[in-house]
Amino acid sequence: MVDKINIRVYAAAIKNGKVLALHEEYAGDHLMKLPGGGLEFGEGILDCLHREFEEELNCKIRILGHLYTQEEFLVSRFRENEQLLTIYYMVEIIDNDEFLIMDPCIEKIEWIPIDNDENPFPLPIDKIAFEKLREKFK
């Protein structure tokens, strides 16, 4: 039974026509995903994004605008009792020189060309967000 809502906030960090992707290990799965994470109680959505970038990548960001909010029902692939609600923003990394992987789960980062012919993201909502990003940059 689904009895919890897990609000996730992610960002398309854009630089030189590319978007930042993280390769990480989570619950035994290898994932390529956009940076971000779970909203904590008492935290604003944009505050969550700022915190996640500082915790994961030791950097500050500038919010450029809203990209996409998940519209369909989706149960978490990691917790069967949780419904996901995922919100995406476009951001710019302010201090690239301070960029450092802080989260031990992150194996590596990769800058993916936005005009890539294929959608490289495995998670269903990341796929939609990447398509929305490509539409904006056409």
The first five atom37 places (N, CA, C, CB, O) and aatype in JSON, in Angstrom:
{
  "aatype": [12, 19, 3, 11, 9, 2, 9, 1, 19, 18, 0, 0, 0, 9, 11, 2, 7, 11, 19, 10, 0, 10, 8, 6, 6, 18, 0, 7, 3, 8, 10, 12, 11, 10, 14, 7, 7, 7, 10, 6, 13, 7, 6, 7, 9, 10, 3, 4, 10, 8, 1, 6, 13, 6, 6, 6, 10, 2, 4, 11, 9, 1, 9, 10, 7, 8, 10, 18, 16, 5, 6, 6, 13, 10, 19, 15, 1, 13, 1, 6, 2, 6, 5, 10, 10, 16, 9, 18, 18, 12, 19, 6, 9, 9, 3, 2, 3, 6, 13, 10, 9, 12, 3, 14, 4, 9, 6, 11, 9, 6, 17, 9, 14, 9, 3, 2, 3, 6, 2, 14, 13, 14, 10, 14, 9, 3, 11, 9, 0, 13, 6, 11, 10, 1, 6, 11, 13, 11],
  "atom_mask": [
    [1, 1, 1, 1, 1],
    [1, 1, 1, 1, 1],
    [1, 1, 1, 1, 1],
    [1, 1, 1, 1, 1],
    [1, 1, 1, 1, 1],
    [1, 1, 1, 1, 1],
    [1, 1, 1, 1, 1],
    [1, 1, 1, 1, 1],
    [1, 1, 1, 1, 1],
    [1, 1, 1, 1, 1],
    [1, 1, 1, 1, 1],
    [1, 1, 1, 1, 1],
    [1, 1, 1, 1, 1],
    [1, 1, 1, 1, 1],
    [1, 1, 1, 1, 1],
    [1, 1, 1, 1, 1],
    [1, 1, 1, 0, 1],
    [1, 1, 1, 1, 1],
    [1, 1, 1, 1, 1],
    [1, 1, 1, 1, 1],
    [1, 1, 1, 1, 1],
    [1, 1, 1, 1, 1],
    [1, 1, 1, 1, 1],
    [1, 1, 1, 1, 1],
    [1, 1, 1, 1, 1],
    [1, 1, 1, 1, 1],
    [1, 1, 1, 1, 1],
    [1, 1, 1, 0, 1],
    [1, 1, 1, 1, 1],
    [1, 1, 1, 1, 1],
    [1, 1, 1, 1, 1],
    [1, 1, 1, 1, 1],
    [1, 1, 1, 1, 1],
    [1, 1, 1, 1, 1],
    [1, 1, 1, 1, 1],
    [1, 1, 1, 0, 1],
    [1, 1, 1, 0, 1],
    [1, 1, 1, 0, 1],
    [1, 1, 1, 1, 1],
    [1, 1, 1, 1, 1],
    [1, 1, 1, 1, 1],
    [1, 1, 1, 0, 1],
    [1, 1, 1, 1, 1],
    [1, 1, 1, 0, 1],
    [1, 1, 1, 1, 1],
    [1, 1, 1, 1, 1],
    [1, 1, 1, 1, 1],
    [1, 1, 1, 1, 1],
    [1, 1, 1, 1, 1],
    [1, 1, 1, 1, 1],
    [1, 1, 1, 1, 1],
    [1, 1, 1, 1, 1],
    [1, 1, 1, 1, 1],
    [1, 1, 1, 1, 1],
    [1, 1, 1, 1, 1],
    [1, 1, 1, 1, 1],
    [1, 1, 1, 1, 1],
    [1, 1, 1, 1, 1],
    [1, 1, 1, 1, 1],
    [1, 1, 1, 1, 1],
    [1, 1, 1, 1, 1],
    [1, 1, 1, 1, 1],
    [1, 1, 1, 1, 1],
    [1, 1, 1, 1, 1],
    [1, 1, 1, 0, 1],
    [1, 1, 1, 1, 1],
    [1, 1, 1, 1, 1],
    [1, 1, 1, 1, 1],
    [1, 1, 1, 1, 1],
    [1, 1, 1, 1, 1],
    [1, 1, 1, 1, 1],
    [1, 1, 1, 1, 1],
    [1, 1, 1, 1, 1],
    [1, 1, 1, 1, 1],
    [1, 1, 1, 1, 1],
    [1, 1, 1, 1, 1],
    [1, 1, 1, 1, 1],
    [1, 1, 1, 1, 1],
    [1, 1, 1, 1, 1],
    [1, 1, 1, 1, 1],
    [1, 1, 1, 1, 1],
    [1, 1, 1, 1, 1],
    [1, 1, 1, 1, 1],
    [1, 1, 1, 1, 1],
    [1, 1, 1, 1, 1],
    [1, 1, 1, 1, 1],
    [1, 1, 1, 1, 1],
    [1, 1, 1, 1, 1],
    [1, 1, 1, 1, 1],
    [1, 1, 1, 1, 1],
    [1, 1, 1, 1, 1],
    [1, 1, 1, 1, 1],
    [1, 1, 1, 1, 1],
    [1, 1, 1, 1, 1],
    [1, 1, 1, 1, 1],
    [1, 1, 1, 1, 1],
    [1, 1, 1, 1, 1],
    [1, 1, 1, 1, 1],
    [1, 1, 1, 1, 1],
    [1, 1, 1, 1, 1],
    [1, 1, 1, 1, 1],
    [1, 1, 1, 1, 1],
    [1, 1, 1, 1, 1],
    [1, 1, 1, 1, 1],
    [1, 1, 1, 1, 1],
    [1, 1, 1, 1, 1],
    [1, 1, 1, 1, 1],
    [1, 1, 1, 1, 1],
    [1, 1, 1, 1, 1],
    [1, 1, 1, 1, 1],
    [1, 1, 1, 1, 1],
    [1, 1, 1, 1, 1],
    [1, 1, 1, 1, 1],
    [1, 1, 1, 1, 1],
    [1, 1, 1, 1, 1],
    [1, 1, 1, 1, 1],
    [1, 1, 1, 1, 1],
    [1, 1, 1, 1, 1],
    [1, 1, 1, 1, 1],
    [1, 1, 1, 1, 1],
    [1, 1, 1, 1, 1],
    [1, 1, 1, 1, 1],
    [1, 1, 1, 1, 1],
    [1, 1, 1, 1, 1],
    [1, 1, 1, 1, 1],
    [1, 1, 1, 1, 1],
    [1, 1, 1, 1, 1],
    [1, 1, 1, 1, 1],
    [1, 1, 1, 1, 1],
    [1, 1, 1, 1, 1],
    [1, 1, 1, 1, 1],
    [1, 1, 1, 1, 1],
    [1, 1, 1, 1, 1],
    [1, 1, 1, 1, 1],
    [1, 1, 1, 1, 1],
    [1, 1, 1, 1, 1],
    [1, 1, 1, 1, 1],
    [1, 1, 1, 1, 1]
  ],
  "atom_positions": [
    [[0.84, -1.19, 0.0], [0.0, 0.0, 0.0], [0.88, 1.25, 0.0], [-0.95, 0.0, 1.22], [1.81, 1.37, 0.79]],
    [[0.57, 2.17, -0.89], [1.3, 3.44, -0.96], [0.71, 4.37, 0.09], [1.22, 4.08, -2.4], [-0.48, 4.71, 0.04]],
    [[1.54, 4.78, 1.05], [1.01, 5.64, 2.12], [1.91, 6.83, 2.45], [0.81, 4.81, 3.36], [1.69, 7.53, 3.44]],
    [[2.94, 7.06, 1.62], [3.85, 8.2, 1.84], [4.1, 8.89, 0.51], [5.2, 7.73, 2.49], [4.03, 8.27, -0.55]],
    [[4.41, 10.18, 0.59], [4.82, 10.93, -0.59], [6.26, 11.38, -0.38], [3.87, 12.15, -0.86], [6.59, 11.98, 0.64]],
    [[7.09, 11.08, -1.35], [8.5, 11.44, -1.31], [8.7, 12.53, -2.37], [9.44, 10.19, -1.58], [8.63, 12.26, -3.57]],
    [[8.96, 13.76, -1.92], [9.16, 14.89, -2.84], [10.65, 14.98, -3.17], [8.64, 16.23, -2.22], [11.49, 15.1, -2.28]],
    [[10.95, 14.93, -4.46], [12.33, 14.96, -4.94], [12.52, 16.22, -5.77], [12.66, 13.68, -5.78], [11.64, 16.6, -6.55]],
    [[13.67, 16.86, -5.61], [13.97, 18.1, -6.35], [15.3, 17.91, -7.06], [14.01, 19.35, -5.39], [16.32, 17.62, -6.43]],
    [[15.28, 18.07, -8.38], [16.47, 17.85, -9.19], [16.74, 19.04, -10.1], [16.33, 16.57, -10.03], [15.88, 19.9, -10.28]],
    [[17.95, 19.07, -10.66], [18.32, 20.2, -11.51], [19.05, 19.74, -12.75], [19.18, 21.18, -10.75], [19.84, 18.8, -12.73]],
    [[18.77, 20.44, -13.82], [19.55, 20.32, -15.04], [20.58, 21.45, -14.95], [18.65, 20.42, -16.37], [20.27, 22.6, -15.24]],
    [[21.8, 21.09, -14.54], [22.89, 22.07, -14.47], [23.48, 22.17, -15.87], [24.0, 21.66, -13.4], [23.98, 21.19, -16.42]],
    [[23.4, 23.36, -16.44], [23.74, 23.56, -17.84], [25.03, 24.35, -17.99], [22.6, 24.28, -18.57], [25.26, 25.34, -17.3]],
    [[25.89, 23.86, -18.93], [27.14, 24.56, -19.22], [27.56, 24.21, -20.65], [28.26, 24.19, -18.19], [27.71, 23.03, -20.98]],
    [[27.74, 25.22, -21.47], [28.24, 25.02, -22.84], [27.43, 23.99, -23.63], [29.69, 24.6, -22.8], [28.0, 23.14, -24.32]],
    [[26.11, 24.07, -23.54], [25.25, 23.16, -24.3], [25.22, 21.73, -23.77], [0.0, 0.0, 0.0], [24.79, 20.81, -24.47]],
    [[25.67, 21.56, -22.52], [25.68, 20.22, -21.91], [24.99, 20.27, -20.55], [27.13, 19.69, -21.76], [24.87, 21.33, -19.94]],
    [[24.52, 19.11, -20.11], [23.86, 19.01, -18.81], [24.65, 18.01, -17.95], [22.36, 18.55, -18.96], [25.15, 17.0, -18.44]],
    [[24.76, 18.33, -16.67], [25.52, 17.52, -15.72], [24.73, 16.27, -15.32], [25.87, 18.34, -14.47], [23.57, 16.35, -14.94]],
    [[25.38, 15.12, -15.42], [24.8, 13.85, -14.97], [25.72, 13.24, -13.92], [24.59, 12.86, -16.16], [26.94, 13.34, -14.02]],
    [[25.12, 12.61, -12.92], [25.87, 11.92, -11.88], [25.73, 10.42, -12.08], [25.38, 12.33, -10.47], [24.64, 9.93, -12.36]],
    [[26.83, 9.7, -11.95], [26.8, 8.24, -11.96], [26.96, 7.82, -10.51], [27.93, 7.62, -12.89], [27.97, 8.13, -9.86]],
    [[25.96, 7.11, -10.0], [26.06, 6.7, -8.59], [25.46, 5.34, -8.35], [25.4, 7.72, -7.7], [24.66, 4.83, -9.13]],
    [[25.88, 4.79, -7.23], [25.38, 3.5, -6.77], [24.3, 3.79, -5.73], [26.55, 2.6, -6.17], [24.54, 4.53, -4.77]],
    [[23.1, 3.21, -5.92], [22.04, 3.41, -4.94], [21.27, 2.1, -4.79], [21.08, 4.57, -5.35], [20.77, 1.57, -5.78]],
    [[21.18, 1.6, -3.6], [20.46, 0.36, -3.29], [20.89, -0.78, -4.22], [18.93, 0.59, -3.41], [20.07, -1.58, -4.66]],
    [[22.19, -0.84, -4.5], [22.73, -1.91, -5.33], [22.6, -1.7, -6.82], [0.0, 0.0, 0.0], [23.06, -2.53, -7.61]],
    [[21.97, -0.6, -7.22], [21.82, -0.3, -8.66], [22.79, 0.8, -9.07], [20.36, 0.13, -8.98], [23.06, 1.72, -8.3]],
    [[23.3, 0.68, -10.3], [24.09, 1.78, -10.87], [23.11, 2.69, -11.59], [25.23, 1.25, -11.85], [22.34, 2.24, -12.44]],
    [[23.13, 3.98, -11.25], [22.21, 4.94, -11.86], [22.97, 6.1, -12.48], [21.21, 5.47, -10.82], [24.01, 6.52, -11.97]],
    [[22.45, 6.6, -13.57], [22.89, 7.9, -14.08], [21.69, 8.8, -13.9], [23.39, 7.83, -15.61], [20.6, 8.51, -14.39]],
    [[21.9, 9.9, -13.18], [20.76, 10.77, -12.86], [21.19, 12.22, -12.82], [20.14, 10.37, -11.51], [22.38, 12.54, -12.85]],
    [[20.2, 13.08, -12.77], [20.46, 14.5, -12.59], [20.73, 14.77, -11.12], [19.27, 15.36, -13.11], [20.22, 14.05, -10.26]],
    [[21.52, 15.8, -10.8], [21.8, 16.1, -9.39], [20.56, 16.59, -8.65], [22.91, 17.16, -9.3], [19.68, 17.24, -9.22]],
    [[20.51, 16.26, -7.38], [19.4, 16.68, -6.52], [19.09, 15.6, -5.53], [0.0, 0.0, 0.0], [19.88, 14.67, -5.32]],
    [[17.92, 15.72, -4.89], [17.56, 14.72, -3.9], [16.27, 15.05, -3.2], [0.0, 0.0, 0.0], [15.43, 15.8, -3.71]],
    [[16.11, 14.47, -2.03], [14.86, 14.54, -1.29], [14.68, 15.84, -0.51], [0.0, 0.0, 0.0], [15.61, 16.34, 0.13]],
    [[13.47, 16.35, -0.57], [13.08, 17.52, 0.21], [12.97, 17.13, 1.68], [11.73, 18.13, -0.31], [12.32, 16.13, 2.01]],
    [[13.6, 17.9, 2.55], [13.52, 17.64, 3.98], [12.38, 18.45, 4.58], [14.86, 17.97, 4.69], [12.07, 19.54, 4.09]],
    [[11.76, 17.93, 5.65], [10.66, 18.63, 6.28], [11.1, 20.02, 6.74], [10.11, 17.81, 7.47], [12.15, 20.16, 7.36]],
    [[10.3, 21.03, 6.44], [10.6, 22.41, 6.84], [11.47, 23.15, 5.84], [0.0, 0.0, 0.0], [11.84, 24.3, 6.08]],
    [[11.81, 22.5, 4.73], [12.72, 23.08, 3.74], [11.94, 23.5, 2.51], [13.85, 22.07, 3.36], [11.0, 22.81, 2.1]],
    [[12.31, 24.63, 1.92], [11.71, 25.06, 0.66], [12.33, 24.29, -0.5], [0.0, 0.0, 0.0], [13.44, 23.76, -0.37]],
    [[11.64, 24.23, -1.62], [12.1, 23.47, -2.79], [13.44, 23.99, -3.29], [11.06, 23.54, -3.9], [14.35, 23.2, -3.56]],
    [[13.58, 25.3, -3.43], [14.85, 25.85, -3.93], [15.96, 25.7, -2.9], [14.67, 27.33, -4.3], [17.11, 25.49, -3.26]],
    [[15.61, 25.81, -1.62], [16.6, 25.58, -0.55], [17.14, 24.15, -0.64], [15.98, 25.83, 0.85], [18.33, 23.91, -0.42]],
    [[16.27, 23.22, -0.96], [16.66, 21.82, -1.11], [17.71, 21.68, -2.22], [15.43, 20.93, -1.42], [18.72, 20.99, -2.05]],
    [[17.47, 22.33, -3.35], [18.43, 22.25, -4.47], [19.79, 22.82, -4.07], [17.89, 23.01, -5.69], [20.83, 22.21, -4.34]],
    [[19.77, 23.99, -3.43], [21.03, 24.6, -2.99], [21.78, 23.65, -2.03], [20.76, 25.97, -2.29], [22.99, 23.46, -2.17]],
    [[21.06, 23.07, -1.07], [21.68, 22.16, -0.1], [22.25, 20.93, -0.79], [20.65, 21.74, 0.97], [23.38, 20.52, -0.51]],
    [[21.49, 20.34, -1.7], [21.95, 19.13, -2.38], [23.23, 19.38, -3.18], [20.85, 18.6, -3.32], [24.14, 18.55, -3.16]],
    [[23.32, 20.51, -3.88], [24.52, 20.81, -4.65], [25.72, 21.04, -3.73], [24.3, 22.04, -5.54], [26.85, 20.66, -4.06]],
    [[25.48, 21.67, -2.58], [26.59, 21.87, -1.64], [27.03, 20.53, -1.03], [26.18, 22.85, -0.53], [28.22, 20.27, -0.92]],
    [[26.06, 19.69, -0.64], [26.39, 18.4, -0.01], [27.05, 17.43, -0.99], [25.13, 17.77, 0.56], [28.02, 16.76, -0.65]],
    [[26.51, 17.36, -2.22], [27.0, 16.36, -3.17], [28.23, 16.83, -3.94], [25.9, 16.02, -4.14], [29.13, 16.03, -4.21]],
    [[28.27, 18.12, -4.3], [29.29, 18.58, -5.25], [30.08, 19.8, -4.78], [28.64, 18.9, -6.55], [30.88, 20.35, -5.54]],
    [[29.87, 20.23, -3.53], [30.62, 21.34, -2.97], [30.55, 22.6, -3.83], [32.06, 20.94, -2.78], [31.56, 23.29, -4.01]],
    [[29.37, 22.91, -4.37], [29.27, 24.1, -5.22], [27.96, 24.84, -5.0], [29.41, 23.7, -6.68], [26.97, 24.3, -4.5]],
    [[28.0, 26.1, -5.39], [26.82, 26.96, -5.31], [26.22, 27.05, -6.71], [27.19, 28.38, -4.75], [26.91, 26.95, -7.72]],
    [[24.89, 27.25, -6.72], [24.17, 27.32, -7.99], [23.33, 28.58, -8.07], [23.29, 26.08, -8.17], [22.99, 29.19, -7.06]],
    [[23.0, 28.94, -9.29], [22.04, 30.01, -9.57], [20.85, 29.35, -10.26], [22.68, 31.17, -10.46], [21.02, 28.64, -11.25]],
    [[19.66, 29.58, -9.73], [18.45, 29.0, -10.32], [18.08, 29.8, -11.56], [17.27, 28.99, -9.28], [17.91, 31.02, -11.5]],
    [[17.95, 29.12, -12.7], [17.6, 29.79, -13.96], [16.11, 29.73, -14.24], [18.37, 29.17, -15.11], [15.57, 30.6, -14.94]],
    [[15.43, 28.73, -13.71], [13.99, 28.63, -13.93], [13.49, 27.2, -13.77], [0.0, 0.0, 0.0], [14.26, 26.25, -13.71]],
    [[12.17, 27.09, -13.71], [11.51, 25.79, -13.58], [11.59, 25.05, -14.92], [10.02, 25.96, -13.12], [11.44, 25.67, -15.97]],
    [[11.84, 23.76, -14.87], [11.91, 22.95, -16.09], [10.69, 22.04, -16.22], [13.19, 22.11, -16.09], [10.05, 22.02, -17.27]],
    [[10.37, 21.29, -15.16], [9.3, 20.29, -15.27], [8.88, 19.82, -13.89], [9.75, 19.09, -16.14], [9.72, 19.66, -13.0]],
    [[7.58, 19.59, -13.72], [7.06, 18.94, -12.52], [6.33, 17.68, -12.97], [6.11, 19.89, -11.7], [5.48, 17.73, -13.87]],
    [[6.66, 16.58, -12.36], [6.06, 15.28, -12.69], [4.55, 15.38, -12.62], [6.57, 14.18, -11.73], [3.99, 15.94, -11.67]],
    [[3.88, 14.84, -13.62], [2.42, 14.95, -13.7], [1.7, 13.63, -13.47], [2.03, 15.49, -15.04], [0.5, 13.62, -13.19]],
    [[2.4, 12.51, -13.58], [1.73, 11.23, -13.43], [2.09, 10.56, -12.11], [2.09, 10.32, -14.6], [3.08, 10.9, -11.47]],
    [[1.27, 9.62, -11.73], [1.5, 8.84, -10.51], [2.68, 7.92, -10.73], [0.24, 8.04, -10.12], [2.76, 7.25, -11.76]],
    [[3.6, 7.87, -9.77], [4.75, 6.97, -9.87], [5.13, 6.5, -8.48], [5.95, 7.68, -10.56], [5.31, 7.3, -7.56]],
    [[5.24, 5.18, -8.33], [5.69, 4.59, -7.07], [7.21, 4.47, -7.14], [5.01, 3.17, -6.82], [7.77, 4.13, -8.18]],
    [[7.88, 4.76, -6.04], [9.33, 4.66, -5.96], [9.79, 3.24, -6.3], [9.82, 5.06, -4.56], [9.19, 2.27, -5.85]],
    [[10.86, 3.14, -7.09], [11.39, 1.81, -7.4], [12.16, 1.23, -6.23], [12.29, 1.87, -8.65], [12.49, 0.05, -6.23]],
    [[12.45, 2.06, -5.21], [13.23, 1.61, -4.06], [12.38, 1.37, -2.81], [14.3, 2.62, -3.75], [12.78, 0.62, -1.93]],
    [[11.2, 2.01, -2.74], [10.32, 1.83, -1.59], [8.88, 1.73, -2.09], [10.47, 3.01, -0.56], [8.31, 2.72, -2.55]],
    [[8.31, 0.55, -2.01], [6.98, 0.28, -2.58], [5.86, 1.1, -1.94], [6.66, -1.18, -2.45], [4.8, 1.27, -2.55]],
    [[6.08, 1.6, -0.72], [5.01, 2.34, -0.04], [5.08, 3.84, -0.32], [5.08, 2.09, 1.46], [4.31, 4.61, 0.27]],
    [[5.99, 4.28, -1.2], [6.15, 5.72, -1.46], [5.76, 6.11, -2.87], [7.59, 6.12, -1.2], [6.15, 5.48, -3.85]],
    [[4.98, 7.16, -2.93], [4.67, 7.81, -4.2], [5.69, 8.93, -4.39], [3.2, 8.36, -4.24], [5.96, 9.68, -3.45]],
    [[6.24, 9.05, -5.59], [7.19, 10.12, -5.87], [6.49, 11.33, -6.46], [8.27, 9.63, -6.82], [5.54, 11.21, -7.24]],
    [[6.97, 12.5, -6.08], [6.62, 13.75, -6.74], [7.95, 14.44, -7.02], [5.64, 14.66, -5.86], [8.67, 14.8, -6.1]],
    [[8.27, 14.61, -8.29], [9.58, 15.09, -8.69], [9.48, 16.42, -9.42], [10.29, 14.06, -9.56], [8.66, 16.58, -10.32]],
    [[10.32, 17.37, -9.01], [10.31, 18.73, -9.57], [11.72, 19.02, -10.09], [9.87, 19.8, -8.48], [12.72, 18.74, -9.43]],
    [[11.78, 19.59, -11.29], [13.07, 19.87, -11.93], [13.21, 21.36, -12.22], [13.22, 19.07, -13.23], [12.26, 22.03, -12.62]],
    [[14.42, 21.86, -12.01], [14.78, 23.24, -12.35], [16.0, 23.23, -13.25], [15.05, 24.07, -11.07], [16.74, 22.25, -13.32]],
    [[16.2, 24.33, -13.94], [17.44, 24.55, -14.68], [18.3, 25.44, -13.8], [17.19, 25.19, -16.11], [17.82, 26.42, -13.23]],
    [[19.59, 25.1, -13.69], [20.5, 25.87, -12.86], [21.83, 26.06, -13.57], [20.72, 25.17, -11.51], [22.13, 25.41, -14.57]],
    [[22.6, 26.98, -13.01], [23.96, 27.21, -13.48], [24.85, 27.08, -12.25], [24.12, 28.63, -14.17], [24.52, 27.58, -11.18]],
    [[25.98, 26.41, -12.41], [26.94, 26.28, -11.31], [27.76, 27.56, -11.28], [27.86, 24.99, -11.48], [28.36, 27.95, -12.28]],
    [[27.79, 28.22, -10.13], [28.46, 29.51, -10.0], [29.97, 29.36, -9.87], [27.92, 30.27, -8.8], [30.74, 30.06, -10.53]],
    [[30.39, 28.44, -9.01], [31.81, 28.34, -8.67], [32.4, 27.01, -9.13], [32.01, 28.51, -7.16], [32.63, 26.11, -8.32]],
    [[32.64, 26.9, -10.44], [33.17, 25.65, -11.01], [34.5, 25.24, -10.4], [33.32, 25.78, -12.49], [34.81, 24.05, -10.35]],
    [[35.29, 26.22, -9.94], [36.6, 25.89, -9.37], [36.5, 25.17, -8.03], [37.43, 27.15, -9.22], [37.45, 24.52, -7.6]],
    [[35.35, 25.3, -7.36], [35.14, 24.63, -6.07], [34.52, 23.25, -6.24], [34.26, 25.49, -5.16], [34.32, 22.53, -5.26]],
    [[34.22, 22.87, -7.46], [33.53, 21.64, -7.8], [34.3, 20.43, -7.28], [33.32, 21.54, -9.31], [35.46, 20.24, -7.63]],
    [[33.66, 19.62, -6.46], [34.3, 18.47, -5.85], [33.23, 17.46, -5.46], [35.15, 18.9, -4.61], [32.24, 17.83, -4.83]],
    [[33.41, 16.21, -5.82], [32.43, 15.18, -5.45], [32.57, 14.91, -3.95], [32.64, 13.86, -6.28], [33.61, 14.45, -3.49]],
    [[31.51, 15.2, -3.21], [31.52, 15.05, -1.75], [30.81, 13.77, -1.3], [30.87, 16.26, -1.09], [31.13, 13.22, -0.25]],
    [[29.84, 13.3, -2.09], [29.03, 12.15, -1.73], [29.75, 10.87, -2.16], [27.62, 12.25, -2.37], [30.03, 10.71, -3.35]],
    [[30.05, 9.96, -1.23], [30.78, 8.74, -1.6], [30.01, 7.82, -2.55], [31.14, 7.98, -0.35], [30.61, 6.95, -3.18]],
    [[28.69, 8.0, -2.66], [27.89, 7.18, -3.58], [28.1, 7.61, -5.04], [26.39, 7.28, -3.22], [27.85, 6.83, -5.96]],
    [[28.55, 8.85, -5.25], [28.75, 9.34, -6.61], [30.09, 8.81, -7.12], [28.71, 10.92, -6.66], [31.15, 9.13, -6.58]],
    [[30.02, 8.0, -8.18], [31.22, 7.38, -8.75], [31.93, 8.34, -9.68], [30.86, 6.09, -9.49], [33.16, 8.41, -9.68]],
    [[31.16, 9.07, -10.48], [31.75, 10.04, -11.41], [30.66, 10.97, -11.92], [32.46, 9.32, -12.59], [29.47, 10.73, -11.74]],
    [[31.11, 12.05, -12.56], [30.18, 12.98, -13.2], [30.44, 12.95, -14.7], [30.33, 14.43, -12.62], [31.51, 12.54, -15.15]],
    [[29.45, 13.39, -15.45], [29.59, 13.43, -16.9], [28.75, 14.59, -17.43], [29.16, 12.07, -17.55], [27.63, 14.82, -16.96]],
    [[29.29, 15.32, -18.4], [28.54, 16.38, -19.05], [27.97, 15.81, -20.35], [29.45, 17.64, -19.33], [28.72, 15.46, -21.26]],
    [[26.65, 15.72, -20.43], [25.96, 15.12, -21.56], [25.5, 16.22, -22.52], [24.74, 14.27, -21.08], [24.84, 17.17, -22.08]],
    [[25.84, 16.12, -23.81], [25.34, 17.13, -24.76], [23.81, 17.13, -24.8], [25.92, 16.86, -26.18], [23.18, 16.08, -24.93]],
    [[23.22, 18.31, -24.69], [21.76, 18.43, -24.7], [21.2, 18.02, -26.06], [21.32, 19.87, -24.35], [20.08, 17.51, -26.14]],
    [[21.97, 18.24, -27.12], [21.49, 17.87, -28.46], [21.8, 16.41, -28.81], [22.11, 18.79, -29.51], [21.77, 16.03, -29.98]],
    [[22.11, 15.6, -27.8], [22.36, 14.17, -27.95], [21.16, 13.52, -28.66], [22.61, 13.51, -26.56], [20.01, 13.8, -28.31]],
    [[21.42, 12.65, -29.63], [20.33, 11.97, -30.35], [19.55, 11.03, -29.45], [20.89, 11.2, -31.53], [18.33, 10.87, -29.6]],
    [[20.23, 10.4, -28.53], [19.57, 9.45, -27.64], [19.37, 10.06, -26.26], [20.38, 8.16, -27.53], [20.14, 10.92, -25.83]],
    [[18.34, 9.6, -25.57], [18.1, 10.03, -24.2], [18.81, 9.03, -23.29], [16.55, 10.11, -23.88], [18.39, 7.88, -23.18]],
    [[19.91, 9.46, -22.63], [20.75, 8.52, -21.89], [20.28, 8.2, -20.47], [22.13, 9.05, -21.82], [20.87, 7.36, -19.79]],
    [[19.21, 8.87, -20.01], [18.8, 8.7, -18.61], [17.89, 7.5, -18.43], [18.09, 9.97, -18.11], [16.92, 7.34, -19.17]],
    [[18.19, 6.63, -17.45], [17.38, 5.42, -17.26], [16.09, 5.64, -16.45], [18.21, 4.39, -16.57], [15.12, 4.92, -16.65]],
    [[16.08, 6.62, -15.55], [14.9, 6.82, -14.71], [13.8, 7.52, -15.51], [15.26, 7.64, -13.44], [14.08, 8.46, -16.24]],
    [[12.55, 7.05, -15.37], [11.47, 7.54, -16.24], [11.23, 9.05, -16.19], [10.21, 6.84, -15.89], [10.98, 9.67, -17.23]],
    [[11.29, 9.65, -15.01], [11.0, 11.09, -14.92], [12.21, 11.9, -15.38], [10.62, 11.48, -13.47], [12.04, 12.98, -15.96]],
    [[13.43, 11.41, -15.14], [14.63, 12.06, -15.69], [14.56, 12.08, -17.22], [15.92, 11.33, -15.22], [14.96, 13.05, -17.85]],
    [[14.05, 10.99, -17.81], [13.91, 10.93, -19.28], [13.01, 12.06, -19.77], [13.32, 9.56, -19.71], [13.33, 12.74, -20.75]],
    [[11.89, 12.26, -19.08], [10.96, 13.33, -19.47], [11.62, 14.69, -19.29], [9.64, 13.25, -18.62], [11.52, 15.55, -20.16]],
    [[12.3, 14.89, -18.17], [12.97, 16.17, -17.91], [14.02, 16.46, -18.98], [13.62, 16.17, -16.51], [14.16, 17.6, -19.42]],
    [[14.77, 15.43, -19.4], [15.79, 15.62, -20.44], [15.12, 16.01, -21.77], [16.63, 14.34, -20.63], [15.65, 16.85, -22.5]],
    [[13.97, 15.41, -22.08], [13.23, 15.77, -23.3], [12.77, 17.23, -23.23], [12.0, 14.83, -23.51], [12.85, 17.95, -24.22]],
    [[12.28, 17.65, -22.07], [11.84, 19.05, -21.89], [13.03, 19.99, -22.08], [11.21, 19.25, -20.48], [12.88, 21.06, -22.67]],
    [[14.19, 19.6, -21.58], [15.4, 20.4, -21.72], [15.79, 20.51, -23.2], [16.56, 19.79, -20.89], [16.13, 21.6, -23.67]],
    [[15.73, 19.4, -23.91], [16.05, 19.43, -25.35], [15.11, 20.34, -26.1], [16.0, 18.02, -25.95], [15.54, 21.06, -27.0]],
    [[13.82, 20.31, -25.75], [12.84, 21.2, -26.4], [13.21, 22.67, -26.2], [11.42, 20.94, -25.84], [13.1, 23.47, -27.12]],
    [[13.65, 23.01, -24.99], [14.02, 24.4, -24.68], [15.25, 24.85, -25.46], [14.28, 24.55, -23.18], [15.4, 26.04, -25.75]],
    [[16.14, 23.92, -25.8], [17.39, 24.28, -26.46], [17.39, 24.06, -27.97], [18.51, 23.51, -25.85], [18.42, 24.22, -28.62]],
    [[16.23, 23.7, -28.53], [16.16, 23.52, -29.99], [16.26, 24.83, -30.7], [14.87, 22.83, -30.39], [16.22, 24.87, -31.93]]
  ]
}
